[in-house]
Amino acid sequence: MKRRNFVQGSVLAGASLLTTGVLKAATLTGCADPGKNAAAVATGDKPFNLNYGIHDGMFKSHAGDDFIDQIKFAYDKGFRAIEDNGMSGRPADQQKKIGETLARLGMAMGVFVQPGLGNDSNMLATGKADQVEKFIASCREAVEVAKRVGSKLVTVVPGDFARNLPIGVQTGNVIEAIKKGTAVLEPHGIIMVLEPLSDNPDLFLRTPDQAYAICKAVGSPSCKILYDMYHVQRNQGNIIPTLDLVFDEIGYYQVGDNPGRKEPGTGEMNYKNIFKHIYSKGYKGVVGMEHGTAGAGKEGELALIKAYREADSFM
């Protein structure tokens, strides 16, 4: 299906595309109009300039182990989104409760990892039929999870290199598999975001330009880049110029300072400048907080919130 003819549905609101090709997360992920929640906002801290998405466990010292209670605590602190890599592994009734909570608060659901896929558990680069079939089945499962939680974004990692094949053949195999996956997701307005990683040298997808070439070859609005700045910094650095080069294919961002993969301000990256740049580009989607907390307990959680307030003070 041609991009200009692609009309996305939405679980919580109608999704659309910016003219650059970057997805409007205010509609894509279910972000409500802040004005509709003005009374609720008045009782808590003001929302951030960017839509940072917390994950399970980030505020358990304040809110307890229940993720829904953590979501409510985060809302009171000004956060308006979540992400949850393990969402597909939660019971269906819990997924629904999380989705209902987000809808009631007017919060967005960011990414979850596509069911049954791990960093090195799928081998799309091999081109083997069983791997492709496994991937397509996971796309079908992702549609059902997305419906329950109100998400339009799923994380996909192609897996490891197939060292016995030329790199061009491996790339072609990944492209063909992704095309088949987007054929499943596209009618539901769901986008797989391909994540370049730095975890080990065996992983096939490592740089944003590599993901960019795959997205262009696939040619579907259901295939975008997950720009995880922690991994980009580790693999090549040059965060802002690299971001600009691939911007029209970025569907999602994730944060983590380096070294250590903790909150902004704990490492070498200038997140205030990076966030300002993302904001100036017009991105209004979720920025996933995929990192740990430098400090322990309630003090560590409050320090994390303070770090985001500082990095977000670019206006």
Buried (B, 14 or more C-beta within 10 A) or exposed (E): BEEEEBEBEBBBBEBBBBEEBBBBBBBBBBBBEBEEBEEBBEEBEEBBBBBBBBBBEBBBBBBEEEBBBBBBBBBBBBBBBBBBBEBBEBEEEBBBBBBBBBBEBBBBBBBBBBBBBEBBEBBBBBBBEEBBEBBBEBBEBBBEBBBBBBBBBBBBBBBBBBEEBEEEBBBBBBBBBBBBBBBBBBBBBBBBBBBBBBEEEEBBBBBBBBBBBBBEBBEBBBBBBBBBBBBBBBBBEEBBEBBEEBBBBBBBBBBBBBEBBBBBBBBEBBBBEBBBBBBEBEBBBBBBBBBBBBBEEEEBBBBBBEBBBBBBEBE
